[in-house]
Amino acid sequence: MPTVATVEGDDPLDRAVWRLRSRGCWDDAAALLEPHAVRHAPSALRRAALLVERCVFTTTGWAEAEDALRGAEALAGDDDERGGAACERGHLAYAATVLGVRDRADEARSALGRAAALLAPTAAGRPLLDFRRGLMAEHVADSPDAARAAYRRAHAGATAHGDHLLLSFTWRHLAGLALRDGELAEARHGFAESLRIREELGFLIGTAPALAALADAAPEGDAARLRAEAARLFRLMGGVPTWLADHLSTPVTAT
């Protein structure tokens, strides 16, 4: 499965993993997959992706994510699996860099480049890779034009693959670039679409950031209401994502 996926299928395990993940219970979701991850490469990659996502939202659990990634890399048996593992390694290194844990930008570039060489243009994991290369371009290389092109490729790919959760990310980051350029109407539309998708999917852990982002492009009265709702959800989720704390009273568009 793509490591940022839409609501998962009809299998009871898939549904249980999604419910836990969407509420920020990454450890519990990963525990459900652990028995399968010992020998099954897709399950190992899926488990690693959950633990990488936990790092992104909580800035904790780096060692566990590294261990899970090594297991997924060892089990990978074809280019799609190896490319997916490289994409996750690149994202973990990117997160460590932008969250100020440790500068791993060179490792992130190398891993994402390796993923690009392994994943075919039509591979299911390619839109996610394009999105993450956009993150690198925007937040590490400070190249908004390159980021916009990568986000647009990711957006088109997510649309083609029906990956609605990834669309919520591409809408949001394209909107952030529009806001940076002073295109308020375009930014407001993109942020609103991102929020709508997350609410429809029940991606609770990602709803507070979406509300806060929309507040940046909203009129003053609406902005205060949206930011207050974001703060309420942030407290409800136990202060996760941790990086949102510093931004609830100021514009948040970049994470």
LUMZA-118979 format. One record per residue: residue in three letters; residue number from 1; x, y, z of N, C-alpha, C in turn. Coordinates in Angstrom, 2 decimals, padded with zeros to 5 digits, m for minus. Each point is the difference from the previous one (the first is absolute). Layout:
BEGIN
> r  k  n.X  n.Y  n.Z  ca.X  ca.Y  ca.Z  c.X  c.Y  c.Z
> ALA  NUM  X  Y  Z  X  Y  Z  X  Y  Z
...
//
This chain:
BEGIN
> r  k  n.X  n.Y  n.Z  ca.X  ca.Y  ca.Z  c.X  c.Y  c.Z
> MET  1  000.84  m001.19  000.00  m000.84  001.19  000.00  000.87  001.24  000.00
> PRO  2  m000.46  001.13  m000.54  000.74  001.24  000.15  000.12  000.35  001.48
> THR  3  001.14  000.52  000.42  000.20  000.20  001.42  m000.74  001.22  000.54
> VAL  4  m000.45  000.89  m000.83  m001.05  000.92  000.38  m001.19  m000.40  m000.85
> ALA  5  m001.00  m000.60  000.61  m001.05  m000.66  m000.77  m001.36  000.59  000.31
> THR  6  m000.94  m000.31  m000.85  m001.38  000.29  000.29  m000.48  m000.95  001.09
> VAL  7  m001.24  000.17  000.46  m000.55  m000.94  000.97  000.13  m001.40  m000.58
> GLU  8  000.49  m000.91  000.82  000.36  m001.30  m000.51  m001.23  m000.87  m000.21
> GLY  9  000.22  m001.16  m000.63  m001.08  m000.79  m000.57  m000.91  m000.70  000.99
> ASP  10  m000.64  m001.06  m000.47  m001.02  m000.69  000.78  000.57  m001.02  000.96
> ASP  11  001.28  m000.29  m000.09  000.60  m000.97  000.90  m000.05  000.53  001.44
> PRO  12  m000.40  m000.84  000.97  m000.09  000.48  001.39  001.31  000.55  000.54
> LEU  13  001.13  m000.61  m000.37  001.29  000.51  000.44  000.25  001.39  m000.57
> ASP  14  m000.30  000.19  m001.29  000.18  001.30  m000.62  m000.82  001.07  000.71
> ARG  15  m001.25  m000.34  000.28  m000.87  000.98  000.66  000.50  000.33  001.39
> ALA  16  000.47  m001.01  000.73  000.50  000.24  001.35  001.26  000.87  m000.03
> VAL  17  000.89  m000.28  m000.94  001.22  000.80  m000.12  m000.36  001.45  m000.33
> TRP  18  m000.93  000.21  m000.93  m000.39  001.36  m000.36  m000.60  000.74  001.19
> ARG  19  m000.90  m000.65  000.75  m000.63  000.67  001.14  001.04  000.47  001.01
> LEU  20  000.97  m000.85  000.27  001.05  000.37  000.95  000.90  001.09  m000.56
> ARG  21  000.41  m000.17  m001.24  000.88  001.00  m000.62  m000.67  001.37  m000.05
> SER  22  m001.25  000.03  m000.39  m000.68  001.28  m000.19  m000.18  000.75  001.31
> ARG  23  000.13  m000.69  001.12  m000.12  000.62  001.31  001.36  000.19  000.68
> GLY  24  001.07  m000.26  m000.75  001.33  000.20  000.54  000.49  m001.11  000.89
> CYS  25  m000.60  m001.19  m000.09  000.42  m001.15  000.81  000.95  m000.87  m000.83
> TRP  26  001.15  000.56  m000.36  000.89  m000.69  m000.93  000.62  m001.26  000.61
> ASP  27  000.33  000.04  001.26  000.58  m001.19  000.63  m000.97  m001.17  m000.06
> ASP  28  m001.27  000.26  000.32  m001.00  m001.06  m000.01  m000.23  m000.52  m001.42
> ALA  29  m000.04  000.90  m000.97  m000.17  m000.42  m001.39  001.18  m000.85  m000.45
> ALA  30  001.21  000.43  000.35  001.19  m000.76  m000.38  000.02  m001.37  000.67
> ALA  31  m000.51  m000.08  001.22  m000.03  m001.28  000.72  m000.92  m001.00  m000.71
> LEU  32  m001.09  000.49  m000.59  m000.89  m000.90  m000.74  000.71  m000.60  m001.22
> LEU  33  000.91  000.75  m000.59  000.69  m000.46  m001.19  001.25  m000.82  000.32
> GLU  34  000.48  000.08  001.22  001.29  m000.61  000.33  000.08  m001.49  m000.33
> PRO  35  m001.02  m000.80  000.31  000.12  m001.43  m000.34  000.15  m000.26  m001.50
> HIS  36  m000.62  000.85  m000.81  000.06  m000.16  m001.45  001.30  000.55  m000.58
> ALA  37  000.59  000.96  000.71  001.17  000.70  m000.52  001.27  m000.83  000.10
> VAL  38  m000.05  m001.12  000.68  001.21  m000.81  000.17  000.45  m000.59  m001.32
> ARG  39  m000.96  m000.42  m000.84  000.36  m000.68  m001.26  m000.64  000.64  m001.23
> HIS  40  m000.97  000.88  000.18  m000.76  000.55  m001.12  000.47  001.42  m000.27
> ALA  41  000.67  000.21  m001.15  000.63  001.29  m000.29  m000.99  001.17  000.00
> PRO  42  m001.19  m000.11  m000.64  m000.93  001.13  000.03  m000.44  000.37  001.41
> SER  43  m000.20  m001.00  000.85  m000.38  000.30  001.39  001.14  000.66  000.75
> ALA  44  001.23  m000.45  m000.27  001.15  000.62  000.65  000.13  001.46  m000.41
> LEU  45  m000.21  000.29  m001.27  000.08  001.38  m000.47  m001.13  000.84  000.57
> ARG  46  m001.17  m000.58  000.07  m001.15  000.71  000.55  000.23  000.34  001.47
> ARG  47  000.55  m000.96  000.74  000.30  000.24  001.42  001.06  001.09  000.14
> ALA  48  001.03  m000.06  m000.82  001.05  001.03  000.06  m000.59  001.37  m000.30
> ALA  49  m000.89  000.08  m000.97  m000.60  001.29  m000.36  m000.80  000.59  001.16
> LEU  50  m000.69  m000.84  000.74  m000.73  000.48  001.17  000.95  000.62  001.03
> LEU  51  001.12  m000.66  000.22  000.93  000.48  001.01  000.75  001.24  m000.48
> VAL  52  000.23  000.11  m001.30  000.57  001.24  m000.54  m001.01  001.13  000.18
> GLU  53  m001.26  m000.26  m000.29  m001.03  001.03  000.18  m000.09  000.44  001.45
> ARG  54  000.17  m000.93  000.93  000.00  000.37  001.41  001.12  001.01  000.29
> CYS  55  001.18  m000.23  m000.58  001.11  000.95  000.18  m000.38  001.38  m000.50
> VAL  56  m000.65  000.05  m001.15  m000.37  001.28  m000.61  m000.98  000.76  000.90
> PHE  57  m000.93  m000.69  000.60  m001.04  000.65  000.79  000.42  000.25  001.45
> THR  58  000.89  m000.83  000.54  000.31  000.08  001.43  001.45  000.37  000.29
> THR  59  000.88  m000.05  m001.01  001.45  000.18  000.15  000.60  m001.00  000.99
> THR  60  m000.61  m001.16  000.14  000.53  m001.07  000.85  m000.01  m001.30  m000.78
> GLY  61  000.69  m001.02  000.54  m000.05  m001.33  m000.57  000.94  m000.24  m001.16
> TRP  62  001.07  000.79  m000.09  000.91  m000.10  m001.14  000.69  m001.36  m000.07
> ALA  63  000.44  m000.53  001.12  000.71  m001.29  m000.01  m000.92  m001.12  m000.45
> GLU  64  m001.25  000.01  000.46  m000.95  m001.04  m000.41  m000.29  000.08  m001.49
> ALA  65  m000.12  001.22  m000.51  m000.23  000.16  m001.44  001.19  m000.51  m000.80
> GLU  66  001.20  000.29  000.46  001.20  m000.49  m000.68  000.04  m001.52  m000.01
> ASP  67  m000.31  m000.62  001.12  000.00  m001.46  000.07  m001.03  m000.59  m000.97
> ALA  68  m001.19  000.59  m000.01  m001.05  m000.49  m000.90  000.40  000.17  m001.46
> LEU  69  000.66  001.11  m000.31  000.45  000.24  m001.38  001.05  m001.03  m000.41
> ARG  70  000.93  m000.30  000.88  001.01  m001.01  m000.33  m000.65  m001.34  m000.29
> GLY  71  m001.02  m000.35  000.79  m000.72  m001.25  m000.26  m000.70  000.01  m001.34
> ALA  72  m000.64  001.13  m000.36  m000.67  000.09  m001.29  000.99  m000.06  m001.15
> GLU  73  001.15  000.66  000.17  001.02  m000.03  m001.04  000.54  m001.41  m000.21
> ALA  74  000.16  m000.74  001.08  000.53  m001.37  m000.10  m000.97  m000.93  m000.71
> LEU  75  m001.31  000.23  000.18  m001.00  m000.88  m000.60  m000.36  000.39  m001.43
> ALA  76  000.30  001.22  m000.41  m000.42  000.48  m001.32  000.54  m000.90  m001.10
> GLY  77  m000.91  m000.44  m000.89  000.40  m000.98  m000.99  m000.11  000.46  m001.44
> ASP  78  m000.58  001.18  m000.25  m000.08  000.49  m001.37  000.19  001.51  000.02
> ASP  79  000.00  000.61  m001.17  000.30  001.43  m000.09  m001.05  000.84  000.71
> ASP  80  m001.27  m000.39  m000.07  m001.04  000.77  000.68  000.23  m000.01  001.51
> GLU  81  000.32  m001.17  000.54  000.22  m000.10  001.44  001.27  000.73  000.42
> ARG  82  001.06  m000.15  m000.79  001.23  000.72  000.32  m000.20  001.51  m000.14
> GLY  83  m000.74  000.40  m001.04  m000.28  001.42  m000.18  m000.85  000.57  001.11
> GLY  84  m000.99  m000.77  000.46  m000.84  000.45  001.11  000.80  000.17  001.28
> ALA  85  000.91  m000.95  000.26  000.84  000.10  001.20  000.93  001.20  m000.09
> ALA  86  000.55  000.25  m001.19  000.88  001.17  m000.17  m000.77  001.29  000.19
> CYS  87  m001.24  000.04  m000.46  m000.85  001.18  000.17  m000.23  000.28  001.48
> GLU  88  m000.27  m001.05  000.77  m000.19  000.18  001.44  001.29  000.44  000.68
> ARG  89  001.13  m000.56  m000.40  001.27  000.42  000.60  000.27  001.47  m000.31
> GLY  90  m000.28  000.41  m001.22  000.17  001.39  m000.34  m000.89  000.91  000.82
> HIS  91  m001.23  m000.44  000.23  m000.93  000.83  000.76  000.42  000.09  001.47
> LEU  92  000.50  m001.10  000.55  000.47  000.04  001.38  001.18  000.95  000.14
> ALA  93  000.93  m000.05  m000.95  001.15  000.90  000.04  m000.44  001.45  m000.19
> TYR  94  m000.96  000.23  m000.88  m000.55  001.35  m000.19  m000.62  000.51  001.30
> ALA  95  m000.81  m000.83  000.65  m000.66  000.42  001.23  001.01  000.34  001.09
> ALA  96  001.04  m000.82  000.14  001.03  000.29  000.99  000.66  001.34  m000.29
> THR  97  000.15  000.33  m001.26  000.65  001.26  m000.39  m000.89  001.20  000.31
> VAL  98  m001.25  m000.01  m000.49  m000.84  001.20  000.14  m000.52  000.16  001.42
> LEU  99  m000.05  m001.08  000.78  m000.44  000.10  001.39  001.15  000.30  000.95
> GLY  100  001.19  000.16  m000.55  001.14  000.40  000.80  000.61  m001.08  000.87
> VAL  101  m000.28  m001.26  m000.33  000.58  m001.11  000.77  001.46  m000.20  m000.39
> ARG  102  000.23  m000.10  m001.30  001.36  m000.14  m000.53  m000.04  000.30  m001.49
> ASP  103  001.05  000.63  m000.52  000.05  000.32  m001.42  000.31  m001.27  m000.79
> ARG  104  m001.01  m000.51  m000.69  000.14  m001.20  m000.82  m000.45  000.29  m001.43
> ALA  105  000.17  001.25  m000.43  m000.49  000.40  m001.31  000.66  m000.79  m001.12
> ASP  106  001.31  m000.25  000.11  000.68  m000.76  m001.05  m000.55  m001.43  m000.08
> GLU  107  m000.26  m000.60  001.15  m000.57  m001.35  000.01  m001.40  000.01  m000.62
> ALA  108  m000.77  001.03  000.31  m001.35  000.10  m000.56  000.05  000.10  m001.52
> ARG  109  000.88  000.87  m000.51  000.13  000.14  m001.46  000.40  m001.32  m000.65
> SER  110  000.97  m000.67  000.61  000.49  m001.25  m000.56  m001.09  m001.07  m000.02
> ALA  111  m000.72  m000.13  001.10  m001.04  m001.03  000.09  m001.14  000.28  m000.96
> LEU  112  m000.43  001.26  m000.10  m001.09  000.33  m000.91  000.44  m000.15  m001.45
> GLY  113  001.26  000.31  m000.29  000.52  m000.24  m001.34  000.02  m001.47  m000.34
> ARG  114  000.37  m000.83  000.98  000.00  m001.45  m000.22  m001.43  m000.49  m000.25
> ALA  115  m000.96  000.53  000.76  m001.39  m000.38  m000.22  m000.46  000.38  m001.40
> ALA  116  000.41  001.18  m000.47  m000.38  000.44  m001.33  000.54  m000.92  m001.08
> ALA  117  001.20  m000.54  000.23  000.59  m000.92  m000.98  m000.69  m001.35  000.01
> LEU  118  m000.59  m000.38  001.13  m000.60  m001.33  000.14  m001.48  m000.03  m000.38
> LEU  119  m000.72  001.07  000.29  m001.45  000.00  m000.21  m000.32  000.44  m001.43
> ALA  120  m000.77  m000.81  m000.70  m000.42  000.35  m001.36  m000.92  001.21  000.05
> PRO  121  m000.08  000.76  m001.10  m000.87  001.19  m000.02  m001.45  m000.31  000.34
> THR  122  m000.46  m001.22  m000.29  m001.39  m000.36  000.27  m000.17  m000.78  001.30
> ALA  123  001.06  m000.17  000.76  m000.08  m000.77  001.25  m000.92  000.69  001.00
> ALA  124  m000.65  m000.80  000.82  m000.94  000.54  000.98  000.69  000.94  000.99
> GLY  125  001.27  m000.24  000.28  000.72  000.83  000.95  000.60  001.26  m000.58
> ARG  126  m000.13  000.20  m001.30  000.66  001.15  m000.63  m000.60  001.35  000.44
> PRO  127  m001.32  000.14  000.12  m000.53  001.29  000.44  000.51  000.41  001.38
> LEU  128  000.09  m000.96  000.92  000.53  000.30  001.33  001.45  000.45  m000.09
> LEU  129  000.78  m000.66  m000.85  001.39  000.40  m000.18  000.07  001.42  m000.55
> ASP  130  m000.83  000.32  m000.99  m000.01  001.35  m000.56  m000.33  001.02  001.08
> PHE  131  m000.97  m000.31  000.84  m000.36  000.92  001.08  001.18  000.23  000.93
> ARG  132  000.67  m001.07  000.37  001.11  000.14  000.94  001.20  000.72  m000.63
> ARG  133  000.18  m000.16  m001.27  001.04  000.79  m000.67  m000.40  001.48  m000.03
> GLY  134  m001.28  000.27  m000.07  m000.47  001.37  000.11  000.28  000.59  001.37
> LEU  135  m000.20  m000.79  001.05  000.34  000.46  001.35  001.47  000.37  000.11
> MET  136  000.86  m000.84  m000.57  001.43  000.29  000.02  000.29  001.30  m000.74
> ALA  137  m000.61  000.17  m001.16  000.24  001.20  m000.79  m000.46  001.25  000.74
> GLU  138  m001.15  m000.09  000.67  m000.54  001.18  000.68  000.74  000.32  001.29
> HIS  139  000.21  m001.01  000.84  000.44  000.26  001.37  001.48  m000.23  000.25
> VAL  140  000.68  m000.65  m000.92  001.44  m000.20  000.15  000.76  000.84  m001.03
> ALA  141  m000.42  m000.11  m001.27  000.69  000.74  m001.07  m000.53  001.42  m000.17
> ASP  142  m001.15  000.33  000.63  m000.64  001.31  m000.15  m000.18  000.34  m001.48
> SER  143  m000.60  m000.95  m000.73  m000.26  000.18  m001.43  m001.49  m000.18  m000.25
> PRO  144  m000.80  001.07  000.19  m001.45  m000.16  m000.12  m000.46  m000.42  m001.38
> ASP  145  000.69  000.40  m001.06  m000.41  m000.39  m001.34  000.15  m001.50  m000.20
> ALA  146  001.13  m000.56  000.46  000.20  m001.45  m000.09  m001.01  m000.73  000.87
> ALA  147  m000.28  000.56  001.17  m000.97  m000.62  000.89  m001.38  m000.03  m000.64
> ARG  148  m000.39  001.12  m000.60  m001.32  000.06  m000.64  m000.12  m001.04  m001.11
> ALA  149  001.02  m000.16  m000.81  m000.04  m000.99  m001.08  m000.13  m001.41  000.57
> ALA  150  000.73  m000.29  001.07  m000.07  m001.34  000.61  m001.37  m000.23  000.63
> TYR  151  m000.53  001.00  000.69  m001.33  m000.14  000.60  m001.07  m000.22  m001.07
> ARG  152  000.14  000.67  m001.12  m000.99  m000.18  m001.07  000.08  m001.41  m000.58
> ARG  153  001.21  m000.52  m000.17  000.12  m001.40  m000.46  m000.63  m000.95  001.02
> ALA  154  000.27  000.26  001.27  m000.57  m000.85  001.05  m001.52  000.10  000.00
> HIS  155  m000.52  001.21  m000.19  m001.45  000.21  000.00  m000.66  m000.77  m001.14
> ALA  156  000.60  000.09  m001.20  m000.54  m000.73  m001.14  000.07  m001.50  000.23
> GLY  157  001.11  m000.48  000.55  000.14  m001.43  000.25  m000.97  m000.49  001.07
> ALA  158  m000.17  000.79  001.07  m000.94  m000.38  001.05  m001.43  m000.05  m000.54
> THR  159  m000.33  000.92  m000.88  m001.32  m000.02  m000.63  m000.18  m001.26  m000.83
> ALA  160  001.01  m000.35  m000.78  m000.08  m001.18  m000.86  m000.12  m001.28  000.82
> HIS  161  000.67  m000.06  001.14  m000.01  m001.21  000.83  m001.11  000.01  001.05
> GLY  162  m000.77  001.07  000.06  m001.07  000.07  000.99  000.50  000.10  001.43
> ASP  163  001.17  000.60  000.20  000.60  000.12  001.33  m000.44  001.32  000.63
> HIS  164  m001.14  m000.04  000.66  m000.62  001.23  000.47  000.78  000.65  001.14
> LEU  165  000.59  m000.79  000.86  000.77  000.60  001.09  001.22  000.74  m000.55
> LEU  166  000.69  m000.57  m000.95  001.11  000.71  m000.61  m000.49  001.28  m000.67
> LEU  167  m001.17  m000.01  m000.59  m000.57  001.21  m000.58  m000.17  001.09  001.06
> SER  168  m000.34  m000.40  001.22  m000.15  001.01  001.05  001.33  000.67  000.29
> PHE  169  001.09  m000.73  m000.16  001.33  000.58  000.19  000.40  000.88  m001.19
> THR  170  m000.27  m000.47  m001.20  000.40  000.81  m001.16  m000.82  001.28  m000.10
> TRP  171  m001.30  m000.08  000.27  m000.82  001.21  000.03  000.59  001.00  001.00
> ARG  172  000.35  m000.49  001.16  000.46  000.89  001.06  001.32  000.67  m000.36
> HIS  173  000.93  m000.76  m000.56  001.32  000.57  m000.27  m000.01  000.88  m001.24
> LEU  174  m000.82  m000.33  m000.98  m000.18  000.93  m001.12  m000.64  001.30  000.48
> ALA  175  m000.94  m000.12  000.92  m000.63  001.20  000.56  001.01  000.83  000.78
> GLY  176  000.90  m000.67  000.72  001.02  000.74  000.73  000.89  000.81  m000.92
> LEU  177  000.35  m000.56  m001.15  000.79  000.76  m000.97  m000.79  001.15  m000.60
> ALA  178  m001.30  m000.24  m000.23  m000.84  001.08  m000.51  m000.08  001.14  001.01
> LEU  179  m000.14  m000.34  001.27  m000.05  001.04  001.03  001.32  000.77  000.05
> ARG  180  001.08  m000.72  m000.15  001.32  000.64  m000.03  000.11  001.02  m001.14
> ASP  181  m000.71  m000.28  m001.10  000.01  000.90  m001.15  m001.09  001.06  000.07
> GLY  182  m000.77  000.00  001.09  m001.06  001.00  000.15  m001.29  m000.33  m000.72
> GLU  183  m000.14  m001.25  m000.45  m001.23  m000.42  m000.71  m001.00  m000.53  001.03
> LEU  184  m000.71  000.90  000.65  m000.85  m000.37  001.12  m001.15  m000.92  m000.39
> ALA  185  m000.67  000.29  m001.11  m001.14  m000.82  m000.40  000.44  m001.43  m000.31
> GLU  186  001.09  m000.14  m000.72  000.52  m001.33  m000.32  000.43  m000.73  001.27
> ALA  187  000.65  000.72  000.89  000.43  m000.62  001.25  m001.20  m000.45  000.83
> ARG  188  m001.00  000.85  000.10  m001.18  m000.35  000.80  m000.69  m001.23  m000.56
> HIS  189  m000.09  m000.09  m001.33  m000.62  m001.16  m000.62  000.78  m001.28  000.32
> GLY  190  001.32  000.04  m000.16  000.80  m001.18  000.25  m000.05  m000.46  001.45
> PHE  191  000.10  000.95  000.93  m000.07  m000.35  001.41  m001.37  m000.59  000.36
> ALA  192  m001.05  000.58  m000.59  m001.36  m000.50  000.27  m000.18  m001.42  m000.53
> GLU  193  000.53  m000.28  m001.18  m000.08  m001.35  m000.55  000.76  m000.99  000.88
> SER  194  001.17  000.38  000.47  000.78  m000.87  000.88  m000.78  m000.32  001.27
> LEU  195  m000.59  001.01  000.60  m000.79  m000.21  001.22  m001.20  m000.88  m000.27
> ARG  196  m000.69  000.26  m001.11  m001.19  m000.81  m000.34  000.34  m001.47  m000.12
> ILE  197  001.09  m000.30  m000.70  000.38  m001.40  m000.20  000.34  m000.66  001.33
> ARG  198  000.75  000.69  000.82  000.40  m000.60  001.28  m001.20  m000.24  000.91
> GLU  199  m000.94  000.93  m000.01  m001.21  m000.21  000.79  m000.81  m001.17  m000.55
> GLU  200  m000.12  m000.10  m001.32  m000.77  m001.09  m000.59  000.65  m001.36  000.26
> LEU  201  001.33  m000.06  m000.02  000.70  m001.25  000.25  000.08  m000.35  001.48
> GLY  202  m000.26  000.97  000.86  000.17  m000.23  001.43  001.45  m000.01  000.43
> PHE  203  000.84  000.77  m000.71  001.42  000.09  000.35  000.17  001.04  001.09
> LEU  204  m000.39  m000.39  001.21  m000.10  000.94  001.11  001.34  000.63  000.34
> ILE  205  001.07  m000.79  m000.06  001.30  000.52  000.39  000.49  001.10  m000.94
> GLY  206  m000.53  000.04  m001.21  000.40  001.02  m000.96  m000.98  001.14  m000.14
> THR  207  m001.05  000.02  000.81  m001.03  001.02  m000.17  000.40  001.33  000.62
> ALA  208  000.63  000.00  001.16  000.43  001.26  000.61  000.97  000.77  m000.89
> PRO  209  001.03  m000.66  m000.59  000.86  000.75  m000.93  m000.76  000.57  m001.20
> ALA  210  m000.99  m000.75  m000.49  m000.77  000.49  m001.14  m000.83  001.22  000.37
> LEU  211  m000.58  000.00  001.21  m000.75  001.16  000.47  000.91  001.21  000.16
> ALA  212  001.18  m000.22  000.59  000.93  001.10  000.22  000.49  000.58  m001.32
> ALA  213  000.23  m000.87  m000.99  000.44  000.47  m001.30  m001.09  000.84  m000.68
> LEU  214  m001.25  m000.47  000.06  m001.09  000.76  m000.59  m000.16  001.35  000.68
> ALA  215  000.27  000.06  001.29  m000.10  001.27  000.72  000.94  001.05  m000.57
> ASP  216  001.13  m000.44  m000.53  000.97  000.95  m000.55  m000.53  000.77  m001.20
> ALA  217  m000.95  m000.60  m000.72  m000.53  000.62  m001.21  m001.42  000.54  000.19
> ALA  218  m000.53  m000.13  001.21  m001.39  000.38  000.26  m000.09  001.45  000.47
> PRO  219  m001.16  000.62  m000.17  m000.23  001.32  000.59  000.18  m000.05  001.51
> GLU  220  000.23  001.15  000.61  000.42  000.04  001.40  m000.96  m000.72  000.94
> GLY  221  m001.30  000.23  m000.15  m000.96  m000.64  000.88  m000.01  m001.51  m000.15
> ASP  222  000.00  m000.47  m001.23  000.04  m001.43  m000.26  001.32  m000.60  000.48
> ALA  223  001.09  000.73  m000.18  001.30  m000.50  000.39  000.05  m000.29  001.49
> ALA  224  m000.57  000.89  000.81  000.00  m000.20  001.45  m000.79  m001.26  000.36
> ARG  225  m001.13  m000.18  m000.64  m000.82  m001.19  000.28  000.72  m001.28  m000.41
> LEU  226  000.61  000.00  m001.18  000.71  m001.18  m000.48  001.20  m000.33  000.90
> ARG  227  000.72  001.03  000.41  001.16  m000.23  000.85  m000.42  m000.52  001.37
> ALA  228  m001.13  000.50  000.51  m000.50  m000.49  001.29  m000.39  m001.47  m000.10
> GLU  229  m000.64  m000.38  m001.11  m000.36  m001.41  m000.19  001.24  m000.87  m000.15
> ALA  230  001.01  000.52  m000.70  001.26  m000.72  m000.13  000.63  m000.22  001.38
> ALA  231  m000.03  001.02  000.83  000.57  m000.12  001.35  m000.76  m001.02  000.83
> ARG  232  m001.33  m000.02  m000.15  m000.80  m000.98  000.75  000.36  m001.43  m000.40
> LEU  233  000.10  m000.24  m001.31  000.36  m001.34  m000.47  001.43  m000.36  000.39
> PHE  234  000.88  000.97  m000.05  001.38  m000.22  000.40  000.07  m000.49  001.45
> ARG  235  m000.76  000.63  000.88  m000.03  m000.45  001.40  m000.65  m001.38  000.10
> LEU  236  m001.05  m000.23  m000.77  m000.68  m001.30  000.02  000.94  m001.13  m000.40
> MET  237  000.91  000.28  m000.94  000.94  m001.01  m000.48  001.26  m000.07  000.85
> GLY  238  m000.02  000.65  001.15  001.14  m000.11  000.91  001.21  000.79  m000.43
> GLY  239  m000.22  001.11  m000.72  001.12  000.83  m000.43  000.75  m000.52  m001.20
> VAL  240  m000.72  m000.74  m000.85  000.59  m000.55  m001.23  m000.81  000.52  m001.18
> PRO  241  000.67  000.41  m001.07  001.45  000.00  m000.25  000.74  001.05  000.83
> THR  242  001.14  m000.39  000.53  000.70  000.86  000.95  000.41  001.33  m000.62
> TRP  243  000.35  m000.01  m001.32  000.47  001.23  m000.62  m001.09  001.05  m000.16
> LEU  244  m001.25  m000.38  000.18  m001.08  000.96  m000.17  m000.08  000.98  001.17
> ALA  245  000.53  m000.38  001.15  m000.11  000.83  001.19  000.52  001.41  m000.21
> ASP  246  001.12  000.11  m000.70  000.62  001.31  m000.20  m000.71  000.85  m001.05
> HIS  247  m000.97  m000.57  m000.70  m000.59  000.69  m001.13  m001.49  000.34  000.17
> LEU  248  m000.59  m000.44  001.09  m001.43  000.21  000.13  m000.38  001.47  000.12
> SER  249  000.93  000.82  000.45  m000.29  001.42  000.09  000.65  000.80  m001.12
> THR  250  000.68  m000.71  m000.93  000.64  000.64  m001.15  m000.29  m000.83  m001.23
> PRO  251  000.23  000.52  m001.22  m000.27  m000.76  m001.21  000.75  m001.32  m000.04
> VAL  252  m000.66  m001.07  m000.48  000.62  m001.31  m000.15  m000.30  m000.52  m001.38
> THR  253  001.01  m000.10  m000.84  m000.24  m000.44  m001.37  001.03  m000.99  m000.49
> ALA  254  001.07  m000.22  000.74  001.16  m000.64  m000.61  000.21  m001.44  000.38
> THR  255  m000.68  m000.51  001.04  000.35  m001.34  000.47  m000.97  m001.04  m000.49
//
